[in-house]
Amino acid sequence: MIAESAHGPAAGGIQGIHVVAKPVGPRCNLNCDYCFYLEKKALFGSGGQHRMSDEVLAAFIAGYVSSQPTPAVEFVWQGGEPTLAGIDFFKRVIKLQKPFAGRKTITNALQTNGTLLTEEWCRFLKKHNFMVGLSLDGPQAIHDRYRRDRKGNGSFEKVLRGLKLLQQHKVEYNVQACVAAETARRPLEVYRFLRDQGVAFIQFAPVVERRPDARRRKQGLRLAGPAALGAEESQTEVLPWSVAPEEYGDFLIGVYEEWVRRDVGGVFVMNFEWALNAWIGNPSPVCVHARTCGRAVAIEHNGDIFACDHLVYPEHRIGNILKGDLGRMVEASAASGFGAGKEKALPRWCRECDVLAACQGGCPKHRFAKSPGGEPGLHYLCPGYQKFFRHIRKYLKAMATLLEHGYPASEVMRAIEGPLVLRCPPPKETAAPPGAGRT
């Protein structure tokens, strides 16, 4: 997926907001084993088409632009599968955004499974400068293990066709690869496949879901809701396709060891970028590894606003775009909801951890484990996060030193081969551009 922004302080200390829009709610043409959103149909009832009306769309666009205190407004369209809304829906999006173009810099991003992309779609996406997040888990055997359609057929061939169309039309895109139980055991197969397909921007998203308790089953759900921060969770059993903590760490390490030797500066793995960003002392650009969260909300097809994409449950509904001010909803939610609790409820194990700056406790949804001392609120993936962040410290230190002296981080590949002598100032042809932080 397109990573959710942390929207921390911008220039002048202004905090922005981030909204994930669901134009067709949880509707999707695929039936992926590990999807956490398909089941949300049970919360909206069987009636209706789960489609955003023109009234809701217009109110959302106007409300988001007016509520965003920062100069840029990023519209992120997710699902379900947002392309099911059709091109005409997104043409209306562009039309409704135009009157606000002079007030803010407006951009659009679309997260898609790629199976419905066509020449017409790609021409439209290119013309209007959409950033596309494509879900592709790796080569066919790995991808089709979990990502199938409603008839049980694999989706790989259609997704790969979508990728090639994006590339042919020069649409800006990145790839999200979900790391589930079996995927985690094949890191190099996944990474090399994506790299060899010409993918330059990759994000690896861990798959973690628990079995539901009685309350969620009564709601018609097959998955547990988010963890209750600061409280002990009685239901901690994860579903079979959830990645094991240390195996997720090993997966990232396996990819990193290949990437750091040959692909730094050519392939950008978002997980690695976030780690380097934390090492050099910058606030996290994503909510997962930010100190607090709560300013990244979700709007459903009917206009309901929820405190997070992972908190689309009745108890986390914070309003409706047709009946309230979006900015005030977000501020109230961030001040009193789970967002501030992310940091406040950290167990002592986390607060004393040597990689806290990189991890920050992880996503609150998955903080249902106990620390070795028995405290609740530990992230399920903690052993994997610790293993990964500790393993790459030596590389992060080297890259930070290179950046500090004006060299691109890609010089780390030469340093791994043997002693590297830095000249100050660096040669012009290898110097990093001012403000460069990208590896």
Legacy VTK file of the C-alpha trace (Angstrom):
# vtk DataFile Version 3.0
C-alpha trace
ASCII
DATASET POLYDATA
POINTS 439 float
0.000 0.000 0.000
0.909 3.646 -0.261
2.392 4.245 3.161
0.270 6.260 5.525
1.975 9.495 6.437
2.698 10.361 10.024
2.026 14.017 9.224
4.198 15.307 11.992
5.261 18.923 12.318
5.951 20.679 9.050
7.761 23.969 8.638
6.788 26.223 11.505
5.676 23.315 13.640
2.335 22.907 11.830
0.862 19.415 11.991
-1.026 18.187 8.961
-3.705 15.556 8.629
-3.924 12.547 6.335
-7.089 10.914 5.011
-7.437 7.525 3.355
-10.595 7.498 1.214
-12.638 4.362 0.457
-14.752 5.207 -2.623
-16.242 1.699 -2.802
-15.780 0.807 0.853
-14.668 -2.811 1.335
-15.758 -4.042 -2.111
-13.059 -5.888 -4.058
-12.822 -8.207 -7.055
-10.232 -10.349 -5.234
-10.567 -12.489 -2.131
-7.063 -12.449 -0.638
-6.623 -14.767 2.341
-5.032 -12.157 4.579
-7.140 -9.090 3.704
-8.277 -7.248 6.831
-10.791 -5.027 5.043
-13.120 -7.309 3.080
-14.884 -8.360 6.264
-15.924 -4.760 6.967
-18.936 -5.360 4.702
-20.556 -6.865 7.782
-20.453 -3.465 9.480
-22.249 -1.627 6.655
-25.003 -4.123 5.920
-25.785 -6.066 2.785
-27.947 -3.363 1.188
-26.584 -0.719 -1.149
-23.612 -0.737 -3.492
-20.962 0.546 -1.088
-20.222 3.436 -3.418
-19.372 7.021 -2.524
-22.107 9.402 -3.638
-21.460 12.693 -5.409
-22.682 14.517 -2.291
-20.184 12.738 -0.032
-17.372 13.135 -2.570
-17.910 16.881 -2.929
-18.122 17.374 0.837
-14.978 15.311 1.371
-12.870 17.198 -1.163
-13.975 20.613 0.098
-13.648 19.584 3.743
-10.219 18.021 3.339
-8.742 21.006 1.508
-10.142 23.509 4.002
-9.086 21.432 7.030
-5.508 20.749 5.890
-3.222 23.329 7.556
-0.187 22.440 5.434
0.396 23.712 1.868
-0.089 20.266 0.283
-3.147 18.029 0.298
-2.632 14.395 -0.701
-5.760 12.460 -1.616
-5.223 8.721 -1.146
-7.824 6.417 -2.685
-7.900 2.877 -1.319
-10.327 0.034 -0.791
-11.344 -2.627 -1.174
-10.434 -2.007 -4.789
-10.925 1.672 -5.717
-10.799 1.110 -9.491
-14.219 -0.535 -9.117
-15.534 3.023 -8.802
-14.668 3.503 -12.481
-12.755 6.173 -14.362
-15.765 8.504 -14.444
-15.696 8.687 -10.640
-12.084 9.850 -10.687
-12.824 12.319 -13.479
-15.311 13.875 -11.050
-12.569 13.877 -8.417
-10.304 15.931 -10.673
-13.171 18.296 -11.583
-14.117 18.858 -7.944
-10.488 19.458 -6.946
-9.794 22.098 -9.620
-11.425 25.069 -7.841
-9.069 24.511 -4.887
-5.855 24.239 -6.916
-4.895 27.852 -6.252
-5.218 27.435 -2.486
-3.221 24.224 -2.037
-0.942 21.860 -3.896
-3.247 18.911 -4.570
-2.004 15.420 -5.418
-3.684 12.036 -5.829
-2.564 8.513 -5.039
-4.314 5.263 -5.838
-3.708 1.926 -4.111
-4.776 -0.932 -6.391
-4.433 -4.669 -6.873
-3.745 -3.858 -10.523
-6.013 -6.473 -12.063
-8.408 -3.957 -13.631
-5.825 -1.572 -15.054
-6.160 -0.906 -18.790
-4.619 1.373 -21.401
-7.421 3.872 -20.722
-6.818 3.786 -16.967
-3.090 4.331 -17.379
-3.538 7.225 -19.795
-5.837 8.864 -17.243
-3.463 8.211 -14.321
-0.513 9.595 -16.249
-2.392 12.667 -17.475
-3.410 13.613 -13.940
-0.139 12.648 -12.242
-1.526 9.964 -9.956
0.918 8.041 -7.814
-0.075 4.373 -7.955
0.606 1.837 -5.237
0.477 -1.670 -6.719
0.025 -4.796 -4.598
2.389 -7.522 -5.818
3.812 -10.065 -3.404
6.543 -11.547 -5.592
6.865 -14.252 -8.256
3.785 -16.220 -9.253
4.024 -19.113 -6.790
4.401 -16.685 -3.869
1.879 -14.095 -5.038
-0.846 -16.594 -5.915
-0.501 -18.394 -2.597
-2.548 -15.707 -0.867
-3.874 -13.331 -3.540
-6.664 -15.084 -5.444
-9.990 -14.116 -6.944
-13.418 -15.259 -5.795
-13.175 -18.431 -7.880
-9.881 -19.360 -6.248
-7.768 -18.461 -9.280
-4.448 -16.698 -8.852
-4.229 -13.010 -9.751
-0.530 -12.864 -10.656
-0.840 -12.697 -14.446
-3.363 -9.850 -14.319
-1.308 -7.921 -11.775
1.868 -8.323 -13.816
-0.003 -7.093 -16.885
-1.065 -4.062 -14.836
2.545 -3.432 -13.790
3.717 -3.504 -17.399
0.981 -1.060 -18.400
2.039 1.361 -15.663
5.633 1.118 -16.855
4.724 1.542 -20.528
2.711 4.671 -19.792
5.368 5.996 -17.415
2.904 6.267 -14.518
4.661 6.952 -11.229
4.227 3.874 -9.032
5.575 1.827 -6.176
4.956 -1.756 -5.095
3.717 -3.108 -1.809
4.663 -6.712 -1.112
2.851 -8.275 1.816
5.043 -10.555 3.916
2.932 -13.460 5.137
3.985 -16.722 6.786
5.259 -18.572 3.714
6.491 -15.457 1.918
8.850 -14.666 4.809
10.923 -17.777 4.123
11.829 -16.642 0.597
13.223 -13.107 0.878
15.642 -13.179 -2.032
13.131 -14.724 -4.421
10.711 -11.918 -3.653
13.237 -9.089 -3.769
15.109 -10.249 -6.864
11.874 -10.789 -8.743
10.641 -7.261 -8.024
14.018 -5.739 -8.791
14.292 -7.677 -12.055
10.849 -6.435 -13.088
12.229 -2.905 -12.927
10.504 -1.922 -9.681
12.481 0.887 -8.054
10.287 1.608 -5.006
9.195 -1.223 -2.717
7.512 -1.493 0.646
7.361 -4.743 2.627
4.226 -4.920 4.792
4.006 -7.607 7.482
0.770 -9.590 7.641
-0.494 -10.044 11.214
-4.072 -10.861 12.181
-5.587 -12.505 15.261
-8.583 -14.763 15.649
-11.692 -12.823 16.713
-13.152 -12.823 20.196
-16.858 -13.299 20.918
-17.578 -9.590 20.448
-16.146 -9.471 16.927
-17.779 -12.761 15.936
-21.126 -11.311 17.006
-20.481 -8.402 14.632
-19.990 -10.912 11.807
-16.213 -10.472 11.673
-13.576 -13.165 11.251
-10.649 -11.142 12.611
-9.853 -9.525 15.936
-9.975 -5.781 16.268
-7.019 -3.605 17.287
-5.270 -4.175 20.597
-6.453 -2.213 23.609
-3.371 -0.226 24.634
-2.301 -0.660 28.226
-4.601 -3.627 28.793
-3.872 -7.333 28.702
-5.289 -9.085 25.651
-7.025 -12.409 26.246
-7.010 -13.369 22.575
-3.456 -13.505 21.217
-3.651 -16.422 18.774
-2.745 -15.315 15.267
-4.137 -16.815 12.091
-1.948 -19.308 10.167
-0.902 -16.918 7.432
0.440 -14.337 9.899
4.199 -13.901 9.700
6.221 -15.143 12.676
8.074 -12.299 14.463
11.673 -13.438 13.980
10.952 -14.692 10.479
9.852 -11.187 9.521
13.134 -9.860 10.906
15.064 -12.512 8.990
13.176 -11.630 5.809
14.151 -7.960 6.071
17.750 -8.879 6.892
17.946 -11.219 3.915
16.750 -8.507 1.565
18.924 -5.847 3.202
22.119 -7.870 2.833
21.535 -8.157 -0.894
20.356 -4.573 -1.312
23.212 -2.950 0.633
25.806 -4.700 -1.544
24.443 -3.902 -4.978
21.285 -1.774 -5.100
21.681 1.262 -2.813
20.656 4.308 -4.825
19.017 2.188 -7.508
16.262 0.451 -5.580
14.496 2.232 -2.745
13.057 -0.052 -0.078
10.827 2.086 2.095
11.456 0.009 5.228
15.177 0.733 4.876
14.598 4.412 4.147
12.565 4.742 7.342
15.351 3.102 9.346
18.010 5.460 7.965
15.698 8.398 8.543
15.395 7.439 12.232
19.151 6.883 12.556
19.975 10.412 11.436
17.414 11.807 13.886
14.498 12.787 11.676
10.887 12.158 12.724
9.271 9.160 11.062
7.471 9.896 7.764
5.080 6.994 8.459
2.650 6.438 11.299
3.832 2.885 12.061
7.170 4.093 13.412
6.117 7.541 14.613
6.070 8.380 18.341
2.356 9.069 18.226
-0.378 8.611 15.664
-4.008 9.553 15.268
-3.858 12.209 12.544
-4.248 9.678 9.710
-7.957 8.924 9.466
-10.156 6.975 7.047
-13.336 8.069 5.287
-15.740 5.365 4.203
-18.000 5.412 1.161
-20.945 6.743 3.220
-18.946 9.658 4.631
-18.249 8.119 8.029
-14.847 9.113 9.451
-12.844 6.605 11.488
-9.759 7.184 13.634
-7.558 5.010 11.394
-7.691 2.633 8.444
-7.181 -0.165 11.000
-9.904 1.179 13.288
-12.968 0.966 11.077
-15.217 -0.254 13.887
-18.315 1.421 15.343
-16.545 2.400 18.568
-13.853 4.274 16.618
-16.188 6.267 14.395
-15.450 9.965 14.970
-18.095 11.577 12.773
-19.427 11.991 9.245
-18.173 14.373 6.582
-21.745 15.578 5.894
-22.368 16.506 9.506
-19.173 17.942 10.934
-15.832 19.659 10.417
-13.101 17.233 9.405
-10.299 19.179 11.052
-12.083 19.311 14.387
-12.828 15.585 14.229
-9.157 14.787 13.682
-7.985 17.121 16.449
-10.460 15.648 18.935
-9.492 12.102 17.976
-5.749 12.756 18.184
-6.069 14.397 21.588
-8.264 11.812 23.257
-7.974 8.614 21.257
-5.427 5.873 20.741
-2.944 8.185 18.972
-1.396 9.763 22.065
-1.755 6.460 23.892
0.686 4.869 21.485
3.594 6.486 23.332
2.058 6.725 26.801
1.211 3.017 26.956
4.649 1.752 25.924
5.809 -1.000 28.299
9.070 -0.496 30.119
10.668 -3.063 27.810
10.130 -0.657 24.907
11.113 2.509 26.752
14.476 0.960 27.668
15.068 -0.655 24.260
18.149 0.352 22.271
16.174 0.492 18.995
13.172 2.450 20.277
14.061 5.434 18.072
13.572 3.287 14.971
10.591 1.228 16.124
8.600 3.519 18.464
6.519 0.546 19.542
5.155 -0.235 16.076
1.516 -0.013 14.996
-0.873 0.019 17.988
-3.112 -2.510 16.210
-0.551 -5.252 16.808
0.536 -4.436 20.338
-1.180 -7.445 21.895
1.879 -9.356 23.163
3.546 -9.234 26.580
7.084 -8.146 27.379
9.495 -10.638 28.971
8.584 -8.978 32.279
4.884 -9.665 31.721
3.776 -6.128 30.807
0.998 -5.860 28.205
1.252 -3.682 25.122
4.314 -5.173 23.399
4.196 -5.328 19.623
3.755 -8.845 18.266
6.693 -8.337 15.886
9.036 -6.974 18.564
11.621 -9.809 18.314
11.754 -9.347 14.542
12.041 -5.571 14.731
14.849 -5.823 17.282
16.715 -8.385 15.208
16.475 -6.304 12.040
17.279 -2.875 13.485
20.236 -4.193 15.473
21.610 -6.066 12.461
21.647 -3.029 10.162
23.092 -0.499 12.621
26.604 -0.842 11.249
25.369 -0.009 7.760
23.219 2.882 8.955
26.177 4.358 10.799
28.284 4.170 7.656
25.602 5.729 5.471
24.962 8.518 7.962
28.683 9.325 7.951
28.712 9.428 4.155
25.715 11.761 4.043
27.250 13.997 6.710
30.315 14.493 4.535
28.324 15.190 1.388
28.611 11.765 -0.199
25.639 9.706 -1.417
24.705 6.766 0.778
25.316 4.464 -2.200
29.055 4.785 -1.473
28.425 2.255 1.297
28.611 -0.453 -1.374
32.255 0.428 -1.990
32.921 0.576 1.722
31.667 -2.991 2.144
34.164 -4.184 -0.466
37.101 -2.730 1.448
38.519 0.389 3.150
37.025 3.575 1.763
38.980 6.833 1.825
36.771 9.925 1.741
37.973 13.170 0.204
36.602 16.405 1.608
34.964 18.085 -0.122
33.718 15.107 -2.155
34.160 15.014 -5.919
31.317 16.839 -7.672
30.285 13.793 -9.635
29.643 11.762 -6.470
28.455 14.436 -4.077
24.936 14.120 -2.741
22.654 17.000 -3.722
21.829 19.488 -0.963
19.287 18.057 1.450
19.584 14.550 0.023
18.486 11.916 2.451
17.337 9.270 0.042
19.575 6.255 -0.207
LINES 1 440
439 0 1 2 3 4 5 6 7 8 9 10 11 12 13 14 15 16 17 18 19 20 21 22 23 24 25 26 27 28 29 30 31 32 33 34 35 36 37 38 39 40 41 42 43 44 45 46 47 48 49 50 51 52 53 54 55 56 57 58 59 60 61 62 63 64 65 66 67 68 69 70 71 72 73 74 75 76 77 78 79 80 81 82 83 84 85 86 87 88 89 90 91 92 93 94 95 96 97 98 99 100 101 102 103 104 105 106 107 108 109 110 111 112 113 114 115 116 117 118 119 120 121 122 123 124 125 126 127 128 129 130 131 132 133 134 135 136 137 138 139 140 141 142 143 144 145 146 147 148 149 150 151 152 153 154 155 156 157 158 159 160 161 162 163 164 165 166 167 168 169 170 171 172 173 174 175 176 177 178 179 180 181 182 183 184 185 186 187 188 189 190 191 192 193 194 195 196 197 198 199 200 201 202 203 204 205 206 207 208 209 210 211 212 213 214 215 216 217 218 219 220 221 222 223 224 225 226 227 228 229 230 231 232 233 234 235 236 237 238 239 240 241 242 243 244 245 246 247 248 249 250 251 252 253 254 255 256 257 258 259 260 261 262 263 264 265 266 267 268 269 270 271 272 273 274 275 276 277 278 279 280 281 282 283 284 285 286 287 288 289 290 291 292 293 294 295 296 297 298 299 300 301 302 303 304 305 306 307 308 309 310 311 312 313 314 315 316 317 318 319 320 321 322 323 324 325 326 327 328 329 330 331 332 333 334 335 336 337 338 339 340 341 342 343 344 345 346 347 348 349 350 351 352 353 354 355 356 357 358 359 360 361 362 363 364 365 366 367 368 369 370 371 372 373 374 375 376 377 378 379 380 381 382 383 384 385 386 387 388 389 390 391 392 393 394 395 396 397 398 399 400 401 402 403 404 405 406 407 408 409 410 411 412 413 414 415 416 417 418 419 420 421 422 423 424 425 426 427 428 429 430 431 432 433 434 435 436 437 438
